[in-house]
């Protein structure tokens, strides 16, 4: 009899659904059939059932957070069962020890984490029985049946376990030592909070803080542009004055002079250039591209997209979600005509059929065996479902995946881009740009959210004559860099900080590694939110003062370097491919941990956090602070006390005095020190980083005695 260990309960149910079964407590029994002649047990983990043990398990003195105890580097790493999941582990152990169980089938997700989760469980049971590996990229009945029929030898995927195990241990060592050294040293600066730091999360935070500082330090400058409307023999269009390809004028007087010069003057079409551009249909989705697209269109967080995708995978209607490939093999491409036939019967897609190309099996843009790593691209499976029968979020993600596949069977989109150079009075140069769609192609399938309406220019020939019908001066301001969206952050992590907006350019990066993996990037962003390093407001990512403090403390040292982390990912992947030594890698990690401690200690004497609200960076106050006095009420002279999320007058129950003060205003925490200053002196210190919409500003809070309320005051 065989024991099948899945990663999650839903997957266990999916794996056994096509067989006759008996449901038991914590497992499913598959009755004898042609594949399992003696039957099988199907059980599961609940994600990670095991975790690396805490430092004090290795040495009692490592429990206390002191500089003398660092670095914390175990000689041999140990896993233990997570206490909350002990019941399920005990059940798996009982099943694995049964005498009738002669073989284990590892049925975790077909990836690094799945490899680690199930092997850790088997290792902790201490049982050594023959093991095979189920490796499938979708949970359709056909894929499951074929997978069980063609099980891999467990040695074929064991190097992936070494990669995942090494990554977990390396992250533990770096995270444990970095978090402790910065938390201890920053506490000496008056910030009694835990500063979590890590191999992937810290370089990611550094990218966000760098952009935040670019925005804060940006000085907006005014400029002016001269716009003219031309009438060329009844054909009208608009142009922008430029000199040496620069249209921005630094002073309004010069702009007005140019405009005055052009008024009612003759205009000559000096040059007309038309360039035809062809745009290939987009690549099939990998996880990063899908997360970025869903964030741009629906404002879904990367974690939400992954969760929805996982749900669709467990329903058997999309392929493996954590894929980093944009390609499929010929085997998958052979199934596309059948999938498209089923999609053509659904009301939402009928108008898109038949596509111009019934098959893409010979199209290397999509079908390339060499570029399929552990998994192929995210595609709909042959188990096609009507999106209208899914939840709203599932329907949106499923529709994106479907449309990408259909678009791959369409022709390119073609545009003509026209540039007209117009001379006014044979001296002033104006440029006009517009585009025309020549062939819609794949854009019929994928909705395009073009922000600007396409400017359609009239048909104009060189040397045509006309006049300036109208001229105006337009004022503008230079704009700071934009904050990242969560979707852009995923792409930025994938490229290790390189700015590539065009998905096509990802092909250049196929051999480089970014920050984290397809499976972990969403979790890293969620972690940064949970640890109060970043805030997301209207899909814009803001760095908090806590995040700025940590990155200021680290400076330009290796811990905050995206390049270093990208190199690590490359080496970890080589371990997964059996090309690099995990032991050698871990020796380097141990040396790095010592270097991180040395760097932090050396730099701590030079730290300067001027302009950052360090006083508010404290651990969440316990329930015992509620009810404590912070000052005198501005309305009735009573006592203002801590009421949890806000401060309020203690006389409320007696006199209904309604004085309150929130602990957070416009995204900014108000420290207790500043609250006391407001109550005692009527004004706080300057507080930096209030947020209103997309803008930030610095201000004092002061008590307005006439209006009896707190208001903003500016320098």
C-alpha positions in Angstrom: 0.0 0.0 0.0 1.2 3.5 -0.8 1.0 6.7 1.3 0.5 9.9 -0.8 1.5 13.1 1.0 0.1 16.3 -0.5 0.9 19.9 0.5 -2.6 21.1 1.4 -6.0 19.4 2.2 -7.6 20.7 -1.0 -4.8 19.2 -3.1 -5.2 15.9 -1.2 -8.9 15.9 -2.1 -8.2 16.8 -5.8 -5.6 14.0 -6.1 -8.0 11.4 -4.8 -11.2 12.7 -6.4 -11.2 10.4 -9.5 -10.9 7.2 -7.4 -13.4 5.4 -5.2 -12.5 6.5 -1.7 -13.4 6.4 2.0 -13.0 9.7 3.9 -11.2 9.4 7.3 -10.2 11.9 9.9 -7.2 13.8 8.5 -6.7 11.5 5.5 -8.5 9.8 2.6 -8.3 6.1 1.8 -8.2 5.2 -1.9 -9.7 1.8 -2.6 -7.8 -0.7 -4.8 -7.8 0.2 -8.5 -5.7 -0.3 -11.6 -3.2 2.4 -10.5 -3.1 1.5 -6.8 -3.8 -2.3 -6.8 -3.5 -2.5 -3.0 -5.1 0.9 -2.4 -3.5 4.0 -1.0 -3.7 6.6 1.8 -3.8 10.3 0.9 -2.9 12.7 3.6 -1.5 16.2 3.6 0.5 19.0 5.3 -1.1 22.3 6.1 1.6 24.3 4.5 4.8 24.1 6.6 4.3 21.6 9.4 7.9 22.2 10.5 10.0 25.2 11.3 13.6 25.9 12.1 14.1 25.9 15.9 14.6 29.1 17.9 18.1 30.2 18.9 17.8 29.2 22.5 17.2 25.6 21.5 20.8 25.5 20.4 22.2 27.5 23.3 20.3 29.0 26.3 22.4 32.2 26.2 21.1 33.0 22.7 17.7 33.7 24.1 18.7 37.2 25.3 19.2 39.9 22.7 22.7 41.2 23.4 25.6 42.2 21.2 27.9 39.8 23.0 25.8 36.9 21.9 26.2 37.7 18.2 26.7 36.2 15.7 24.2 33.4 16.2 25.4 30.6 13.9 24.3 27.0 14.7 26.7 24.2 13.7 23.9 22.1 12.5 20.4 23.3 11.7 17.4 21.6 13.3 13.7 21.6 12.4 10.8 21.1 14.8 7.1 20.5 14.4 5.1 23.7 14.6 3.0 23.4 17.8 -0.3 24.5 16.2 0.1 21.8 13.6 1.3 18.9 15.8 -2.0 17.0 15.5 -1.7 16.7 11.7 2.0 15.8 11.9 1.2 13.0 14.4 -1.4 11.6 12.0 1.0 11.6 9.1 3.6 9.9 11.3 1.1 7.3 12.3 0.2 6.5 8.7 3.9 6.5 7.5 4.7 3.9 10.2 1.9 1.5 9.3 3.4 -1.8 8.2 1.2 -2.0 5.2 2.6 1.3 3.8 5.6 0.2 1.7 6.1 3.3 -0.4 5.7 7.1 0.0 4.6 9.3 -2.9 5.8 12.8 -2.4 2.9 14.9 -3.8 3.8 18.4 -2.7 3.7 21.3 -5.1 6.0 20.7 -8.0 8.5 23.4 -6.9 11.2 24.2 -4.3 8.9 24.9 -1.4 6.7 21.9 -2.0 9.9 19.8 -2.1 11.0 21.2 1.3 7.6 20.9 3.0 7.0 17.2 2.4 10.6 16.0 2.8 10.9 17.9 6.1 7.8 15.9 7.4 9.2 12.6 6.2 12.6 13.4 7.8 11.1 14.3 11.1 9.2 11.0 11.3 12.5 9.2 11.2 11.0 6.6 8.8 13.0 5.5 5.8 10.9 3.9 3.1 11.2 4.0 -0.7 9.8 7.3 -2.1 8.6 8.4 -5.5 7.8 12.0 -6.7 4.5 13.1 -8.3 5.4 16.1 -10.5 2.5 17.7 -12.3 1.7 21.2 -13.5 -2.1 21.1 -13.2 -4.7 19.4 -11.1 -7.0 18.1 -13.9 -8.0 14.5 -13.7 -6.0 13.7 -16.8 -2.8 15.4 -15.5 -3.2 13.6 -12.1 -3.7 10.2 -13.7 -0.7 10.7 -16.0 1.4 11.9 -13.1 0.7 8.9 -11.0 1.3 6.6 -14.0 4.7 8.3 -14.6 6.1 8.9 -11.1 9.7 10.3 -10.9 12.4 8.7 -8.8 12.8 10.9 -5.7 16.5 11.5 -6.5 15.5 13.5 -9.6 14.2 16.3 -7.5 16.3 16.0 -4.4 18.6 18.9 -5.4 15.6 21.2 -5.3 15.2 20.2 -1.6 18.8 21.1 -1.0 18.2 24.5 -2.6 15.1 25.2 -0.6 16.7 23.9 2.7 19.8 26.1 2.0 17.7 29.1 1.3 15.7 28.7 4.5 18.9 28.2 6.6 20.7 31.2 4.9 17.7 33.4 5.5 17.4 32.3 9.1 21.1 33.2 9.8 21.1 36.5 8.0 17.7 37.5 9.4 18.4 36.5 12.9 21.7 38.3 13.2 20.7 41.4 11.2 17.4 41.9 13.0 19.1 41.5 16.4 22.0 43.8 15.8 19.9 46.6 14.3 17.2 46.3 17.0 19.7 46.4 19.8 21.7 49.4 18.4 18.6 51.4 17.4 17.1 50.8 20.9 20.1 52.8 22.2 18.9 55.6 19.9 15.5 55.6 21.7 13.6 53.3 19.4 12.4 50.3 21.4 10.9 48.4 18.4 11.9 45.2 16.6 13.7 46.0 13.3 13.3 42.9 11.2 16.0 42.7 8.5 16.6 40.0 5.9 18.3 38.9 2.8 15.4 39.8 0.4 13.1 42.1 2.4 15.9 44.7 3.2 17.1 45.3 -0.4 13.5 45.5 -1.5 12.8 48.1 1.2 16.0 49.9 0.2 14.5 50.3 -3.4 11.3 51.8 -2.0 13.1 54.2 0.5 15.5 55.3 -2.3 12.4 56.3 -4.4 10.8 58.0 -1.4 14.0 60.1 -0.8 14.1 61.0 -4.5 10.5 62.3 -4.2 11.2 64.2 -1.0 14.4 65.8 -2.2 12.9 66.8 -5.6 12.6 70.5 -6.3 9.8 71.2 -8.7 10.7 74.0 -11.2 8.2 75.8 -13.5 8.6 75.8 -17.3 6.6 77.1 -20.2 5.7 75.6 -23.6 4.5 77.3 -26.7 1.6 75.5 -28.5 0.4 76.6 -32.0 -2.6 75.5 -34.0 -1.8 75.4 -37.8 -4.2 75.8 -40.7 -2.6 74.3 -43.7 -5.1 74.8 -46.6 -8.0 74.0 -44.3 -6.3 71.1 -42.6 -5.8 71.8 -38.9 -3.4 70.3 -36.3 -1.4 71.4 -33.2 2.3 71.6 -32.8 4.8 72.3 -30.0 7.7 74.7 -30.3 11.1 73.2 -29.7 14.8 73.9 -30.1 17.3 71.0 -30.2 14.4 68.6 -29.4 13.7 70.5 -26.1 10.3 72.1 -25.8 10.6 73.5 -22.2 11.4 77.2 -21.8 12.8 78.3 -18.4 11.3 81.8 -18.3 7.8 83.1 -19.2 9.2 86.2 -20.9 11.0 84.2 -23.6 7.9 82.0 -24.1 5.7 85.1 -24.5 8.2 86.5 -27.0 8.2 83.3 -29.1 4.3 83.2 -29.0 4.1 86.9 -30.1 6.6 86.3 -32.9 4.5 83.4 -34.2 1.1 85.2 -34.1 -0.6 85.2 -37.5 2.7 84.2 -39.3 3.0 81.9 -42.3 3.6 78.2 -41.7 5.4 75.7 -43.9 5.4 71.9 -43.6 9.1 71.4 -43.5 9.3 67.6 -43.0 6.9 64.6 -42.6 8.1 61.3 -41.4 5.9 58.2 -41.0 7.3 55.1 -39.3 5.4 51.8 -39.2 5.7 49.7 -36.0 4.6 46.2 -35.5 3.8 44.9 -32.0 3.8 41.1 -31.4 1.2 39.6 -29.2 2.4 39.6 -25.5 4.1 36.5 -24.1 2.1 34.0 -22.1 1.9 34.8 -18.4 4.4 33.8 -15.7 3.5 34.7 -12.1 5.3 38.1 -12.0 3.8 39.3 -15.2 0.3 38.2 -14.1 0.7 39.9 -10.7 1.9 43.1 -12.4 -1.0 43.1 -14.9 -3.7 42.4 -12.3 -2.3 45.2 -10.2 -2.3 47.6 -13.1 -5.9 46.8 -14.2 -7.7 45.8 -11.0 -5.4 47.2 -8.3 -5.0 43.7 -6.9 -2.1 43.2 -4.5 0.4 40.6 -5.6 -0.6 38.4 -2.7 -4.3 38.6 -3.7 -3.5 37.6 -7.3 -1.4 34.6 -6.1 -4.2 33.6 -3.7 -6.9 33.8 -6.4 -4.6 32.0 -8.8 -4.0 29.2 -6.3 -7.8 28.8 -5.9 -8.2 28.5 -9.7 -5.3 25.9 -9.8 -7.0 23.8 -7.0 -10.2 23.9 -9.1 -8.1 22.4 -11.9 -8.8 25.2 -14.4 -5.4 26.8 -14.7 -1.8 25.4 -14.6 0.7 25.7 -11.8 0.6 29.3 -10.4 4.2 29.8 -9.2 5.8 29.4 -12.6 8.6 31.7 -13.8 8.4 30.6 -17.4 6.5 32.4 -20.3 6.8 29.3 -22.6 5.2 25.9 -23.1 6.4 22.7 -24.6 5.0 21.1 -27.8 3.0 18.7 -25.6 1.0 21.6 -24.1 0.7 23.4 -27.4 -1.0 20.3 -28.8 -3.8 20.8 -26.3 -4.5 24.4 -27.3 -6.9 23.8 -30.3 -9.1 21.7 -27.9 -9.0 24.4 -25.2 -9.8 27.2 -27.8 -12.7 25.1 -29.2 -14.2 25.0 -25.7 -13.6 28.7 -25.1 -15.3 29.5 -28.4 -18.6 28.2 -27.0 -18.6 30.7 -24.1 -20.6 33.9 -24.7 -17.8 36.2 -23.6 -15.3 35.0 -26.2 -17.4 34.0 -29.2 -16.6 37.2 -31.2 -12.9 36.4 -30.9 -13.2 33.1 -32.9 -12.0 31.7 -35.1 -8.5 33.3 -34.4 -6.2 34.0 -37.4 -3.9 31.2 -36.4 -5.5 27.9 -35.4 -2.2 26.5 -34.0 1.0 28.1 -32.6 2.8 24.8 -32.2 5.6 25.9 -34.5 5.8 29.5 -33.0 9.0 29.7 -30.9 7.7 32.9 -29.3 5.5 30.7 -27.2 6.6 27.1 -27.8 10.2 26.6 -26.7 11.2 23.4 -24.7 14.6 25.0 -23.8 13.0 27.9 -22.0 10.6 25.8 -19.9 12.2 25.2 -16.5 10.4 23.4 -13.7 7.0 24.5 -15.1 5.5 26.0 -18.2 3.6 29.3 -18.5 0.3 29.9 -16.7 -2.4 28.8 -19.1 -6.1 27.6 -18.9 -6.3 23.8 -18.7 -8.5 21.6 -20.9 -11.0 21.7 -18.0 -12.5 24.9 -19.3 -15.0 26.7 -17.1 -17.3 29.7 -17.8 -15.8 32.7 -15.9 -19.3 33.8 -15.1 -19.7 30.7 -12.8 -16.7 31.8 -10.7 -16.4 34.5 -7.9 -15.8 38.1 -9.1 -12.1 38.0 -8.3 -11.6 34.5 -9.8 -13.4 35.5 -12.9 -11.1 38.5 -13.5 -7.9 36.6 -13.1 -9.2 33.6 -15.1 -10.2 36.0 -17.9 -6.7 37.5 -18.0 -5.2 34.0 -18.4 -7.7 33.0 -21.1 -7.2 36.2 -23.2 -3.4 35.9 -23.1 -3.7 32.4 -24.7 -6.3 33.6 -27.3 -4.1 36.6 -28.1 -1.1 34.4 -28.9 -3.2 33.0 -31.8 -3.7 36.5 -33.3 -1.6 38.6 -35.6 0.6 41.6 -34.6 -0.9 45.0 -34.0 0.4 47.6 -36.5 0.6 51.4 -36.1 1.8 54.2 -38.2 3.6 56.9 -36.2 3.7 60.3 -37.9 6.0 63.2 -37.0 5.4 66.6 -38.7 8.0 69.4 -38.4 6.5 72.8 -39.2 8.4 76.0 -39.6 6.8 79.4 -38.7 8.2 82.3 -40.7 11.0 80.0 -41.7 12.5 80.3 -38.2 10.5 78.8 -35.3 10.3 75.0 -35.3 7.3 73.2 -34.2 6.8 69.4 -33.8 3.6 67.4 -34.1 3.2 63.7 -33.3 0.3 61.3 -33.8 -0.4 57.7 -34.6 -2.9 55.7 -36.6 -3.9 52.1 -36.1 -3.3 50.1 -39.3 -4.1 46.7 -38.0 -5.9 45.9 -34.7 -4.4 42.4 -34.4 -4.2 41.0 -30.9 -5.5 44.3 -29.4 -9.0 43.0 -30.3 -8.5 40.3 -27.6 -6.7 42.2 -24.8 -8.3 45.5 -23.7 -5.9 48.3 -23.8 -6.1 51.2 -21.3 -4.4 53.9 -23.3 -4.5 57.0 -21.1 -4.2 59.5 -23.9 -6.5 59.5 -26.8 -4.6 58.8 -30.0 -3.9 62.1 -31.8 -4.9 61.6 -35.4 -3.0 64.0 -37.7 -4.4 65.0 -41.1 -2.8 63.8 -44.3 -0.1 66.5 -44.9 2.6 66.7 -47.6 6.0 68.3 -47.3 6.3 72.0 -48.5 2.6 72.7 -48.1 1.9 76.2 -47.0 -0.5 77.7 -44.4 -0.6 79.9 -41.4 -0.7 80.0 -37.6 -4.3 80.0 -36.6 -3.8 80.3 -32.9 -0.8 80.3 -30.5 -0.8 80.0 -26.7 1.7 79.7 -23.8 1.2 76.8 -21.4 2.7 76.7 -18.0 3.9 73.4 -16.4 6.0 72.1 -13.5 8.7 69.5 -13.4 7.3 66.4 -11.7 9.1 64.2 -9.1 9.5 60.5 -9.9 6.3 58.5 -9.2 5.9 56.1 -6.3 5.9 52.5 -7.2 2.7 50.5 -7.4 2.7 47.0 -5.9 2.7 45.6 -9.4 5.7 47.7 -10.4 7.4 46.6 -7.2 7.0 42.9 -8.3 8.7 43.7 -11.6 11.4 45.7 -9.9 12.1 42.7 -7.6 12.3 40.4 -10.6 14.9 42.7 -12.2 16.9 43.3 -9.0 16.2 47.0 -9.2 16.6 47.6 -12.9 13.8 49.7 -14.4 12.1 47.7 -17.2 8.5 48.7 -17.9 8.3 46.8 -21.2 7.5 43.2 -20.6 9.4 42.4 -23.8 12.6 43.5 -22.2 12.3 40.7 -19.6 13.8 38.4 -22.2 17.1 40.1 -21.6 16.9 39.0 -18.0 16.2 35.3 -18.6 19.6 34.3 -17.2 19.7 36.7 -14.3 18.0 36.4 -10.9 16.1 39.1 -9.1 15.1 39.5 -5.4 13.3 36.4 -4.2 11.5 33.9 -6.3 8.2 33.9 -8.2 6.7 32.1 -5.2 8.1 34.5 -2.5 7.9 38.0 -3.8 4.2 38.6 -2.9 5.0 37.4 0.6 7.9 39.8 1.0 5.7 42.8 0.1 3.1 41.6 2.6 5.9 41.2 5.2 7.1 44.8 4.7 3.5 46.0 5.2 3.0 43.9 8.4 6.3 45.1 9.8 5.2 48.8 9.3 8.1 49.5 6.9 5.7 50.5 4.1 2.1 51.6 3.6 0.0 51.2 0.5 -2.4 54.0 -0.2 -4.4 54.0 -3.5 -2.0 51.3 -4.9 1.0 53.6 -4.2 3.8 52.3 -2.0 5.0 54.7 0.7 8.0 54.2 2.9 7.3 54.9 6.6 9.7 56.6 9.0 10.5 53.2 10.5 11.5 51.9 7.0 13.6 55.0 6.4 15.4 54.7 9.7 16.4 51.1 9.0 17.8 51.9 5.5 19.5 55.0 6.8 21.1 52.9 9.5 22.3 50.2 7.0 23.5 52.8 4.5 25.2 51.5 1.4 26.4 48.3 3.1 25.9 44.9 1.5 22.7 44.0 3.4 20.7 46.6 1.4 22.3 45.7 -2.0 19.9 44.3 -4.6 22.9 43.1 -6.7 24.2 40.9 -3.8 20.8 39.3 -3.3 20.4 38.7 -7.0 23.8 36.9 -7.0 22.7 34.8 -4.1 19.6 33.7 -6.0 21.7 32.7 -8.9 23.9 30.6 -6.6 20.9 29.0 -4.9 19.4 28.1 -8.3 22.8 26.5 -9.2 22.4 24.4 -6.0 18.9 23.4 -7.2 20.4 22.3 -10.5 23.2 20.3 -8.8 25.9 22.7 -10.0 27.0 24.3 -6.8 27.7 23.2 -3.2 25.3 24.1 -0.4 28.1 23.7 2.2 30.3 26.2 0.5 27.4 28.6 0.1 26.5 28.4 3.8 30.2 29.2 4.8 29.9 32.4 2.8 26.6 33.2 4.5 28.2 32.8 7.9 31.0 35.1 7.0 28.4 37.6 5.7 26.5 37.5 9.0 29.7 38.5 10.9 30.3 41.3 8.4 26.7 42.6 8.8 27.3 42.8 12.6 30.6 44.5 12.2 29.2 47.1 9.7 26.2 47.9 12.0 28.4 48.4 15.0 31.0 50.6 13.2 28.3 52.8 11.6 26.1 53.2 14.7 28.3 56.0 16.1 27.7 58.1 12.9 23.9 57.6 12.6 21.9 60.7 11.9 18.1 60.4 11.7 17.3 64.1 11.5 13.9 64.8 10.0 12.5 61.4 10.9 10.0 60.9 13.7 12.0 58.4 15.7 10.0 59.0 18.9 7.0 57.3 17.5 8.9 54.1 16.6 8.2 52.1 19.6 6.7 48.6 20.2 2.9 48.6 20.3 2.0 49.7 23.8 0.5 47.0 26.0 -3.1 47.2 27.3 -1.6 48.5 30.6 -0.9 52.0 29.0 -4.6 52.5 28.4 -5.9 55.0 30.9 -2.5 56.6 31.5 -2.5 60.4 31.5 -0.7 62.4 28.7 -1.7 65.9 29.6 -4.4 68.5 30.4 -7.5 68.8 28.3 -7.6 72.0 26.1 -11.4 72.2 26.4 -12.2 71.7 30.0 -9.0 71.4 31.9 -9.6 67.7 32.7 -7.1 64.9 32.1 -6.4 63.6 28.6 -5.8 59.8 28.8 -4.7 57.0 26.4 -7.8 55.3 25.1 -6.1 52.9 22.7 -6.3 54.2 19.2 -6.7 57.8 20.3 -6.4 60.2 23.3 -9.5 61.5 24.9 -10.7 63.5 27.9 -11.4 61.6 31.1 -14.4 63.8 31.8 -16.4 62.4 28.9 -18.6 60.2 31.1 -19.2 63.1 33.6 -19.5 66.2 31.4 -19.6 64.8 27.9 -16.3 66.7 27.1 -15.6 65.6 23.5 -11.9 66.4 23.3 -10.1 63.7 21.3 -6.9 63.4 19.4 -6.1 60.6 17.0 -2.8 58.8 17.3 -2.5 58.8 13.5 -3.3 61.7 11.1 -3.0 61.6 7.3 -1.0 58.5 7.4 1.5 59.8 10.1 1.8 58.5 13.7 1.7 61.2 16.3 4.2 60.4 19.0 3.2 60.6 22.7 6.0 63.2 23.1 4.4 65.5 20.4 1.0 64.9 22.0 2.3 66.2 25.3 3.9 69.2 23.6 0.6 70.1 22.0 -1.3 69.8 25.3 1.3 71.7 27.3 2.5 74.3 24.8 -0.2 74.4 22.2 2.2 73.2 19.4 4.1 70.1 18.4 7.6 69.9 16.8 7.7 69.9 13.0 6.3 66.6 11.8 7.5 65.4 8.4 5.6 63.2 5.9 1.9 63.9 6.2 0.2 62.3 3.1 -2.8 63.8 1.3 -3.6 62.0 -1.9 -0.3 61.5 -3.8 1.4 64.4 -2.1 3.4 64.6 1.2 4.0 67.7 3.3 5.6 68.8 6.6 3.7 70.7 9.3 3.3 71.5 12.9 0.1 70.6 14.8 -1.2 73.4 16.9 -4.2 74.1 19.1 -6.4 76.8 17.6 -8.0 78.5 20.6 -10.6 80.5 18.6 -11.9 77.5 16.7 -11.3 75.0 19.6 -9.7 72.5 17.4 -6.3 71.1 16.2 -5.0 72.5 12.9 -2.0 72.4 10.7 0.6 75.1 10.9 3.4 75.6 8.3 6.9 77.1 8.4 
